[in-house]
Amino acid sequence: MIRTELRTAVPDSTFEIWLAALRPRALVGDTLVLAAPDEIRNWVSDRFTSVIQSCAAAILGPRTSIDIVAPDAPIAPVAAATIPTSGEQAEFHPKLTFEQFVIGASNRLAHAAALAVAESPGQTYNPLFLYGPPGLGKTHLLHAIGNYVLAHGGGLRVRSTSAERFTNEFVTALHSHDLDSFKARFRDTDVLLIDDVQFLQKKAKTEEEFFHTFNALYETGSQLVLTCDRLPADMAALEARLLERFQAGLVAKLSPPDFTTRLAILRKRVQHDGIEIADDAALHAIAGRVDSNARALEGALIRVVAYHSLTRKPIDAQLADEVLSGLYPTVPRPRAAATIEHVQDLACEAFDVTRDELLSTARTARIAWARQVAMYLSRQHTDATLPAIGDRFGGRNHTTVMHACRKATERIANDPDAHAIVRELERRLTDPE
C-alpha cells in the first residue's frame, strides 16, 4: 500500500529510477526500516525521505518515521504495525501546497478557485470540479486545499479519497454489513476531496451511494472538490442526476503548460530538491522539449539528474539534449522569465504611481489596485515564492500576497476594464517589444 501511495506522489520516472528498488526490512516501533542499494541510498535519503515518510504515515499512522539502511544492515526486533482508524484526519503530501504550485495561463482559474475554496470552505464554488488530462496539477490542488484547511481552517474536518478507494471501501462495507460506519466516515466531515471521479462510471450501487453522500454534505454546507480527466458532460455512463450535481458549482479546466510555466515548474523542482545545475540553459533545454504536463517535465529532469549522477557530467544544456534527444523532439521556444522589478516598473507606468507609493503602506484605491495587480503578475509570471514576493513589496508576509492575488483575480473576472489593463501588462511581460 505504501508503494501505491509513493507511485501517486512522485512522477513515474522518479519512482522507477530511485524508489522502485527500496525494500521494507522491518517496522520497529513507529519506525519503518527500508533497505536501499548502496549506489542510490544517500541520494534517496537526502531527497526523498520526506515524501516516503508522508506516504508511510498515510498508511501506518502520523507518528511514522523512516530509516533507510543498507540491505545487509542489522535490524532490531520488529514491533507490530498500527493502522490508522477511520476517524483520523487525512494526511496530505507536505510538498503539494499553494506556495509550491506554479501558476500559468493554463491553470490560473483552477488555482484561484481552489484557493478561494480553501480560504472559505462551503462559501464559494461548491462543488468545485477540476478537470484536465493527467499530470497537470489536479491532485496537487487537492492536497493544497487539504494542507491549507488543516493549517488555517480552525479545526475544520477534511477528508480525501479517490473514486476507486471510495468504491473499494463501499464494497467492503457491503460485504461486512458495516454501511453505517462507512457513511459516517464520509459524511461526518466539513471538506471532502475526491480524486478521479471518472472511475464512478458503470458502478450503479457506488454511484447511488456517492449521490446520497454528495447530497448529505451539500445540504449541510460542507465543501466538495472533485477532480476528473474529462468534462462532466463527457461522462455519458454516469447517472444524469450525478452529472447535474457536478455541474452545479464551478467547473475549471487545467491545460498543458506554456513554455514560461514549464520553465517555472523546473526551477521550482530544482530549488525544492536542492539540485545543483551547471547552467540554467539546461532547464531551457528540458522545457523546450517536454510540453505535455508537469509530471513529464519532472520525469525528464530526473532522467537528466540520474544520468549526471552516473556519469558525473555537469547538468547543462548539452547533457539535457544528450539524454532527451531520443525521447522528445524540440518544441518552441526559450524565453527569459520576467522579474519582480520589471513587473513593478510596468505597474507603476500603467497606474501612474511611483515605486515608493507601490511599496508603501498607503491604501488609497489607486495605489492598492496597482499593488494588487503587481503582486498578481509577480505570482503569475515569475518563479518567486509568495514570501519572496512579499519581501520585495515592502516586507509584506505571504498571506498579504495571497489576499492581493485573490482580489486581483476577482476584479479581473468581473471588471472588463481591469481585465483589459492586466492582459495588456501580461502581453508586455511575455512578448516584450
Secondary structure, DSSP 8 states (H G I E B T S, - for coil): -HHHHHHHHS-HHHIIIIITT-EEEEEETTEEEEE--HHHHHHHHHHHHHHHHHHHHHHH-TT-EEEEE-TT-------------TTS-----TT-STTT----TTTHHHHHHHHHHHHSTTTSSSSEEEE-STTSSHHHHHHHHHHHHHHHSTT--EEEEEHHHHHHHHHHHHHTT-HHHHHHHHHS-SEEEEE-GGGGTT-HHHHHHHHHHHHHHHHTT-EEEEEESS-GGG-TTS-HHHHHHHTTSEEEE-----HHHHHHHHHHHHHHHT---S-THHHHHHHTT--S-HHHHHHHHHHHHHHHHHH----SHHHHHHHHTTT----S-------HHHHHHHHHHHHT--HHHHHSS---HHHHHHHHHHHHHHHHHS---HHHHHHHTTS--HHHHHHHHHHHHHHHHH-HHHHHHHHHHHHHHHS--
